[in-house]
Amino acid sequence: MTNLRVRFIRHQEISPELRIKIEELDHLAFAGDDIDNDPEFANIRWAIPDWMALGFLHEELVTQLSIPKREIMVGAEKIWVAGIGGMATHPKHHHKGYGSALLKATETFMRNELQVPFGLLICADETRPFYELARWQHAADILYYHQDDQRRELHTSVMTLQLQNQTWPAGKIDLCGAPW
Ligand SMILES: CC(C)(COP(=O)(O)OP(=O)(O)OC[C@H]1O[C@@H](n2cnc3c(N)ncnc32)[C@H](O)[C@@H]1OP(=O)(O)O)[C@@H](O)C(=O)NCCC(=O)NCCS
C-alpha cells in the first residue's frame, strides 16, 4: 500500500492533461450522487481550490482531494482553515487504504506548509467514519456560506481537524465565501 506517490500541486499549475484525469475521477466518484437531487446542494457554486492533493500508483491517478485555504468566521473569531473537498478514490481501488494515506499526507501538508490551525470539511453522515479514523471531529450540523450576495445556510456534517495547539472556538461557522 505504501507505494502510493502523493503530489501537492497548486490548482492553477495543473496541466490540461492532468486536469482531464482529475475531472474523470471526480465524475466517477460523484456523478449521480444523491446531493445532485437535493435542492440545498444542487445550486451551489463550489469554491475553486488553492491546491490539489493527488495520489498515484505509478502514473495512474487513484485518489485525490482539493484544498482551499481561507480565513473564516467562527462565532466572533476569525480563523484560518485549510479545507478538504472532492475526496475521491477510484472505485476499483476502494478499501486499499489509499484515501486514508492521502488524507494523512494532507494533514502533514496543512500543518507544515499551509501552517493553518485547523482543517475543515463537510461530508454526508455515512462518510463520517472514514474521516473519524483520521482523527477528524464532528463540529456542527450547519454552516453558512456566501453566494450571489446572500448568506446561505447549509445543513450538513461539518468536521474539523486540530493541527496546532489551539482549540476550535464556539459559535456559528461562516465560510465567508463559497463552500467546498
Ligand atoms: C470515501 C472514499 C474516498 C474512501 O476512499 P478509500 O481509498 O476506499 O478509503 P480507505 O481504503 O483509506 O478506507 C479506510 C477505512 O475508512 C472507512 N471507509 C472507507 N470508505 C468509507 C465510506 N465510503 N464510508 C464510510 N467509511 C468508509 C473504512 O473503515 C475503511 O476501512 P476498510 O477498508 O477496512 O473498510 C471512497 O469511498 C470514495 O471515493 N467514495 C466516493 C466519493 C465520496 O463519497 N467521497 C467523500 C466525500 S465527503
The ligand as a Tripos MOL2 file, in Angstrom:
@<TRIPOS>MOLECULE
LIG
   48    50     1     0     0
SMALL
NO_CHARGES

@<TRIPOS>ATOM
      1 C1        -14.6860    7.8480    0.8210 C.3       1 LIG1
      2 C2        -13.5780    7.3260   -0.0960 C.3       1 LIG1
      3 C3        -12.7420    8.4960   -0.6020 C.3       1 LIG1
      4 C4        -12.6740    6.3600    0.7230 C.3       1 LIG1
      5 O1        -11.5420    6.0100   -0.0780 O.3       1 LIG1
      6 P1        -10.7090    4.6550    0.1350 P.3       1 LIG1
      7 O2         -9.4130    4.8400   -0.5430 O.co2     1 LIG1
      8 O3        -11.5360    3.4980   -0.2600 O.co2     1 LIG1
      9 O4        -10.5460    4.6710    1.7360 O.3       1 LIG1
     10 P2         -9.6090    3.7090    2.6420 P.3       1 LIG1
     11 O5         -9.3080    2.4410    1.9330 O.co2     1 LIG1
     12 O6         -8.4620    4.5150    3.1070 O.co2     1 LIG1
     13 O7        -10.6110    3.4350    3.8610 O.3       1 LIG1
     14 C5        -10.1230    3.2350    5.1630 C.3       1 LIG1
     15 C6        -11.3010    2.9640    6.0840 C.3       1 LIG1
     16 O8        -12.2060    4.0780    6.0740 O.3       1 LIG1
     17 C7        -13.5620    3.5980    6.1750 C.3       1 LIG1
     18 N1        -14.2670    3.9420    4.9370 N.ar      1 LIG1
     19 C8        -13.7910    3.8770    3.6760 C.ar      1 LIG1
     20 N2        -14.7090    4.3170    2.7990 N.ar      1 LIG1
     21 C9        -15.7920    4.6610    3.5230 C.ar      1 LIG1
     22 C10       -17.0720    5.1990    3.1780 C.ar      1 LIG1
     23 N3        -17.4170    5.4510    1.8920 N.pl3     1 LIG1
     24 N4        -17.9410    5.4470    4.1720 N.ar      1 LIG1
     25 C11       -17.6080    5.2100    5.4590 C.ar      1 LIG1
     26 N5        -16.4030    4.7090    5.8460 N.ar      1 LIG1
     27 C12       -15.5220    4.4320    4.8880 C.ar      1 LIG1
     28 C13       -13.4930    2.0800    6.3500 C.3       1 LIG1
     29 O9        -13.4360    1.8000    7.7330 O.3       1 LIG1
     30 C14       -12.1580    1.7710    5.6860 C.3       1 LIG1
     31 O10       -11.5860    0.5940    6.2050 O.3       1 LIG1
     32 P3        -11.8960   -0.8180    5.4780 P.3       1 LIG1
     33 O11       -11.3610   -0.6940    4.0830 O.co2     1 LIG1
     34 O12       -11.1440   -1.8110    6.2990 O.co2     1 LIG1
     35 O13       -13.3910   -0.9800    5.4670 O.co2     1 LIG1
     36 C15       -14.1650    6.4970   -1.2810 C.3       1 LIG1
     37 O14       -15.1060    5.5750   -0.7570 O.3       1 LIG1
     38 C16       -14.8470    7.3350   -2.3480 C.2       1 LIG1
     39 O15       -14.2060    7.8430   -3.2750 O.2       1 LIG1
     40 N6        -16.1960    7.4590   -2.2550 N.am      1 LIG1
     41 C17       -16.9850    8.1970   -3.2580 C.3       1 LIG1
     42 C18       -16.8420    9.6920   -3.1010 C.3       1 LIG1
     43 C19       -17.1540   10.1800   -1.6940 C.2       1 LIG1
     44 O16       -18.1850    9.8680   -1.1130 O.2       1 LIG1
     45 N7        -16.2290   10.9850   -1.1300 N.am      1 LIG1
     46 C20       -16.3670   11.5660    0.1730 C.3       1 LIG1
     47 C21       -16.9660   12.9290    0.0480 C.3       1 LIG1
     48 S1        -17.1520   13.6960    1.6590 S.3       1 LIG1
@<TRIPOS>BOND
     1     1     2 1
     2     2     3 1
     3     2     4 1
     4     2    36 1
     5     4     5 1
     6     5     6 1
     7     6     7 2
     8     6     8 1
     9     6     9 1
    10     9    10 1
    11    10    11 2
    12    10    12 1
    13    10    13 1
    14    13    14 1
    15    14    15 1
    16    15    16 1
    17    15    30 1
    18    16    17 1
    19    17    18 1
    20    17    28 1
    21    18    19 ar
    22    18    27 ar
    23    19    20 ar
    24    20    21 ar
    25    21    22 ar
    26    21    27 ar
    27    22    23 1
    28    22    24 ar
    29    24    25 ar
    30    25    26 ar
    31    26    27 ar
    32    28    29 1
    33    28    30 1
    34    30    31 1
    35    31    32 1
    36    32    33 2
    37    32    34 1
    38    32    35 1
    39    36    37 1
    40    36    38 1
    41    38    39 2
    42    38    40 1
    43    40    41 1
    44    41    42 1
    45    42    43 1
    46    43    44 2
    47    43    45 1
    48    45    46 1
    49    46    47 1
    50    47    48 1
@<TRIPOS>SUBSTRUCTURE
     1 LIG1         1 GROUP 0 **** ****
